[in-house]
Amino acid sequence: MIKKILSASISLALCAPSLALASDAEWTFSGYLKNETALFTQDGRTIGASETNDRGDVYKSETSLNLFVNGEFSDDLTAHAQFNLIRDFQAEPDDYKGHKNYSQHDYLRELYLDYTWNNVDIRLGKQQVVWGTADGIKLLDIINPTDFREFSQNTMEDSRIPVWMLKADVAINDNTDLQLIAAQVEENKIPGLNADGDQGHPFIMKGVDSITGKRDGFLNIVPALGSTAFAFTGFAAQFTQFQSGKLETVGGNTFTVQNFVDGYSPFCPNGAPPANMGLPPMSCSQFLNMVAQTEGMGGNQNQTNLVENEFDASNPDNTFEYMAQASFTTFDTFAGAQSRYERDYPDGNMPNLGFRLKSALDNGFNFSFNYLYHYDANPVVSIGWEDSQGQKLTPYVTETAGVTGETVRTMRLRKGDGTTFNASDPLGANDGPATLVFTEDLNRVHSIGASFDTALDTSFLGPVVLRGEFLYDKGAMAPVVDRDALAIGDLAGGLRPVETDYFKYVLGIDITVLTNLMVSAQFIQFYNLDYIDEAGKGWGQGENTGRYTADPATLHLSNGLQRGEKVDNYVSLFFSKPFGEGQLGRVNNITLYEEGGGYWNRFDVEYSFTDNLVGSAEWNHYWGEENTTFGQMHNASNVQVGLKYLFE
């Protein structure tokens, strides 16, 4: 609704021929034509990709034409528009090649009116508003969402997504300004976070891949799990002379996946499948894998990370290993299971609202206080079961004495009327398959912030700028993993978002040395004020057990659904220096280190060959521990060259 109102206002102000002001407007036009081409610098497979890339492979060939239109109706009223015609001929997948609304590839980048009335400056329309200025990281800069199609490589100006908003700056006195914001709700654009999974995109994170990835994403694993479970109900039918297609009728509630692998089940007694099945010699873990992968049975054909020949629940890296303590009766519930990804976003009637009070003291100390009541731009994905009619199903657990004397737990689903849900049954009446629904939405958050900067004169370093930004987020969401719930097959209980408060800050120091070499260093900390680290019941195994806050960027089947940290620490170092005759060039380098051993270095250089022709080059290198935010992107390291022609 707010977008429609603002859009109509802009259109009326700019286009209505009846406005007398329009005939007197002075218009100027400028723009640029740019091409950027990027190549991989590493041999290897990026996260979620089906194929390995070679060093030198081109993953980006982006050509854009940007046109800036500025109009002056009077001293108090001006207009601005930016149109962005863009195409990336090498982008993967194909829908990243061209136009996308509210992204870096949006045709209408900006469109707004500026109006000055006494001591109030009003800007109405599609725009960017910058509150934070930290190097390489967005802290207070939360008004506009971000397009992460190139991870963190783009400049903030390019990756920031303009949205429709009303901004009013009120000059209280010579040193103090109050800024009021009412902005459209829009989310960050994160590659892979959609029903398609964006396989082949070079900058998918492990945390996203664990949701929608073609191989490691639960969205795609669940249907494969459902088919495998249904295959075992077929075995149950054979074992009962086709009297029942329920695994519970053959004692499925008395043995687990681990018991099956160890040879304690009627399907694979004493460590091998029964001789009358006509199978070649194999272990029970190989038999489980065969059922899962074979067409006409589970049919997975190694497309998803469901199970492998070797089974090791003490070091899980596939789905069945994480579910080692699930009873086989749980697969009665999973039989034929499907999955669905959907978005359930706010309708837009309630905009993001905030203010910033910015002031300065006579001694040069600048500061601000910020507040934003908004939908967190980071989408939240929750999961839950539904029946074929879309009715909610609630997990519950029953216990039975097992074949080895230990308690066996079965995850079942309860319908709204309190009765037990009966999934697909090859022989009897049933409620049809259950569907695990992945729902993406946004969560309302209070963000309270502050900033400062001040300059000090020192005898050794000359002028030194000290600065800081601080942010408290109340009501954000963080992923929480319950390895005990996962171990017994309770997927919805094992992976869920939980409301969490965060305190984040960055402290920086800027100096200039060797005449014009700017050096900036930052220390960054993120505190999870509601961090969860609870001991488990011992059902889940591996490095990460119990119930804990996971790392949203890197949790993955390959790393034990990685645990997050209560405090995340980062350090950055930035250099910038002009060079050449007339200082027509500039070279920059930023290095970011994250605690845990992840690194990112971006080196870029830009040079103006003429007033109209500008060349650029950029090298982004990621390295270090592969289960860190930056280290996971090692195979996406790249070089990029660009050429830009400016015109008026």
Secondary structure as the mmCIF struct_conf table of DSSP 4:
data_model
#
loop_
_struct_conf.conf_type_id
_struct_conf.id
_struct_conf.beg_label_comp_id
_struct_conf.beg_label_asym_id
_struct_conf.beg_label_seq_id
_struct_conf.end_label_comp_id
_struct_conf.end_label_asym_id
_struct_conf.end_label_seq_id
HELX_RH_AL_P HELX_RH_AL_P1 ILE A 2 CYS A 15
TURN_TY1_P TURN_TY1_P1 PRO A 17 SER A 18
HELX_RH_AL_P HELX_RH_AL_P2 ALA A 20 SER A 23
TURN_TY1_P TURN_TY1_P2 ASP A 24 ASP A 24
STRN STRN1 GLU A 26 PHE A 40
BEND BEND1 GLN A 42 GLN A 42
STRN STRN2 GLY A 44 GLY A 44
TURN_TY1_P TURN_TY1_P3 ILE A 47 GLY A 48
BEND BEND2 SER A 50 GLU A 51
HELX_LH_PP_P HELX_LH_PP_P1 THR A 52 THR A 52
STRN STRN3 ASN A 53 ASN A 53
HELX_LH_PP_P HELX_LH_PP_P2 ASP A 54 ASP A 54
TURN_TY1_P TURN_TY1_P4 ARG A 55 GLY A 56
STRN STRN4 VAL A 58 GLU A 72
BEND BEND3 PHE A 73 ASP A 76
STRN STRN5 LEU A 77 ASP A 88
TURN_TY1_P TURN_TY1_P5 PHE A 89 GLN A 90
BEND BEND4 GLU A 92 PRO A 93
HELX_RH_3T_P HELX_RH_3T_P1 ASP A 94 TYR A 96
BEND BEND5 LYS A 97 GLY A 98
TURN_TY1_P TURN_TY1_P6 ASN A 101 TYR A 102
BEND BEND6 SER A 103 SER A 103
TURN_TY1_P TURN_TY1_P7 GLN A 104 HIS A 105
BEND BEND7 TYR A 107 TYR A 107
STRN STRN6 LEU A 108 TRP A 117
TURN_TY1_P TURN_TY1_P8 ASN A 118 ASN A 119
STRN STRN7 VAL A 120 GLN A 127
TURN_TY1_P TURN_TY1_P9 ASP A 135 GLY A 136
BEND BEND8 LEU A 139 LEU A 140
BEND BEND9 ILE A 143 ASN A 144
STRN STRN8 THR A 146 ASP A 147
TURN_TY1_P TURN_TY1_P10 ARG A 149 SER A 152
BEND BEND10 ASN A 154 ASN A 154
HELX_RH_AL_P HELX_RH_AL_P3 MET A 156 SER A 159
STRN STRN9 ARG A 160 ARG A 160
STRN STRN10 VAL A 163 ALA A 171
BEND BEND11 ASN A 173 ASN A 175
STRN STRN11 ASP A 177 ALA A 183
STRN STRN12 LYS A 189 LYS A 189
TURN_TY1_P TURN_TY1_P11 PRO A 191 GLY A 192
BEND BEND12 ASN A 194 ASP A 196
TURN_TY1_P TURN_TY1_P12 GLY A 197 GLY A 200
TURN_TY1_P TURN_TY1_P13 PRO A 202 PHE A 203
HELX_RH_AL_P HELX_RH_AL_P4 LYS A 206 THR A 212
TURN_TY1_P TURN_TY1_P14 LYS A 214 ASP A 216
HELX_RH_AL_P HELX_RH_AL_P5 PHE A 218 PHE A 239
TURN_TY1_P TURN_TY1_P15 THR A 240 PHE A 242
BEND BEND13 GLN A 243 GLN A 243
HELX_RH_3T_P HELX_RH_3T_P2 LEU A 247 VAL A 250
TURN_TY1_P TURN_TY1_P16 GLY A 251 GLY A 251
HELX_RH_3T_P HELX_RH_3T_P3 GLY A 252 THR A 254
STRN STRN13 THR A 256 THR A 256
HELX_RH_AL_P HELX_RH_AL_P6 VAL A 257 VAL A 261
TURN_TY1_P TURN_TY1_P17 ASP A 262 GLY A 263
BEND BEND14 SER A 265 SER A 265
TURN_TY1_P TURN_TY1_P18 PRO A 266 PHE A 267
BEND BEND15 CYS A 268 CYS A 268
HELX_RH_3T_P HELX_RH_3T_P4 PRO A 269 GLY A 271
BEND BEND16 ALA A 272 ALA A 272
HELX_RH_3T_P HELX_RH_3T_P5 ALA A 275 MET A 277
HELX_LH_PP_P HELX_LH_PP_P3 LEU A 279 PRO A 280
BEND BEND17 PRO A 281 PRO A 281
HELX_RH_AL_P HELX_RH_AL_P7 CYS A 284 GLN A 293
BEND BEND18 THR A 294 THR A 294
TURN_TY1_P TURN_TY1_P19 GLU A 295 GLY A 298
TURN_TY1_P TURN_TY1_P20 GLN A 301 ASN A 302
BEND BEND19 GLN A 303 ASN A 305
BEND BEND20 ASN A 309 GLU A 310
TURN_TY1_P TURN_TY1_P21 ALA A 313 SER A 314
BEND BEND21 ASN A 315 ASN A 315
BEND BEND22 ASN A 318 ASN A 318
HELX_RH_AL_P HELX_RH_AL_P8 THR A 319 TYR A 322
TURN_TY1_P TURN_TY1_P22 MET A 323 GLN A 325
STRN STRN14 ALA A 326 SER A 327
TURN_TY1_P TURN_TY1_P23 PHE A 328 THR A 329
HELX_RH_AL_P HELX_RH_AL_P9 THR A 330 PHE A 334
TURN_TY1_P TURN_TY1_P24 ALA A 335 GLY A 336
STRN STRN15 GLN A 338 ARG A 343
BEND BEND23 GLY A 348 MET A 350
STRN STRN16 ASN A 352 ALA A 360
TURN_TY1_P TURN_TY1_P25 ASP A 362 ASN A 363
BEND BEND24 GLY A 364 GLY A 364
STRN STRN17 ASN A 366 TYR A 375
BEND BEND25 ALA A 377 ASN A 378
STRN STRN18 VAL A 380 GLU A 386
TURN_TY1_P TURN_TY1_P26 SER A 388 GLN A 389
BEND BEND26 GLY A 390 GLY A 390
STRN STRN19 LYS A 392 ALA A 401
TURN_TY1_P TURN_TY1_P27 VAL A 403 THR A 404
BEND BEND27 GLY A 405 GLU A 406
STRN STRN20 THR A 407 ARG A 414
TURN_TY1_P TURN_TY1_P28 GLY A 416 ASP A 417
BEND BEND28 GLY A 418 GLY A 418
HELX_LH_PP_P HELX_LH_PP_P4 THR A 419 THR A 419
STRN STRN21 THR A 420 THR A 420
HELX_LH_PP_P HELX_LH_PP_P5 PHE A 421 PHE A 421
BEND BEND29 PRO A 426 GLY A 428
STRN STRN22 THR A 435 ASP A 441
STRN STRN23 ARG A 444 THR A 458
TURN_TY1_P TURN_TY1_P29 SER A 459 LEU A 461
STRN STRN24 GLY A 462 ASP A 482
HELX_RH_AL_P HELX_RH_AL_P10 ARG A 483 ALA A 487
TURN_TY1_P TURN_TY1_P30 ILE A 488 GLY A 489
HELX_RH_AL_P HELX_RH_AL_P11 LEU A 491 GLY A 494
STRN STRN25 LEU A 495 VAL A 513
TURN_TY1_P TURN_TY1_P31 LEU A 514 ASN A 516
STRN STRN26 LEU A 517 ASN A 528
TURN_TY1_P TURN_TY1_P32 LEU A 529 ASP A 530
STRN STRN27 ASP A 533 GLU A 534
BEND BEND30 GLY A 538 GLY A 538
BEND BEND31 GLY A 540 GLY A 540
BEND BEND32 GLY A 542 ASN A 544
BEND BEND33 GLY A 546 GLY A 546
STRN STRN28 ARG A 547 THR A 549
STRN STRN29 ALA A 550 ALA A 550
TURN_TY1_P TURN_TY1_P33 PRO A 552 THR A 554
HELX_RH_3T_P HELX_RH_3T_P6 LEU A 557 ASN A 559
TURN_TY1_P TURN_TY1_P34 GLY A 560 GLY A 560
BEND BEND34 LEU A 561 LEU A 561
STRN STRN30 ARG A 563 ARG A 563
BEND BEND35 LYS A 566 LYS A 566
STRN STRN31 VAL A 567 PHE A 579
BEND BEND36 GLY A 580 GLY A 580
HELX_RH_3T_P HELX_RH_3T_P7 GLU A 581 GLN A 583
STRN STRN32 GLY A 585 GLU A 594
TURN_TY1_P TURN_TY1_P35 GLU A 595 GLY A 597
STRN STRN33 GLY A 598 SER A 608
BEND BEND37 PHE A 609 ASN A 612
STRN STRN34 LEU A 613 GLY A 624
TURN_TY1_P TURN_TY1_P36 GLU A 626 ASN A 627
BEND BEND38 THR A 628 THR A 628
TURN_TY1_P TURN_TY1_P37 THR A 629 PHE A 630
HELX_RH_3T_P HELX_RH_3T_P8 GLY A 631 ALA A 636
STRN STRN35 ASN A 638 PHE A 647
#
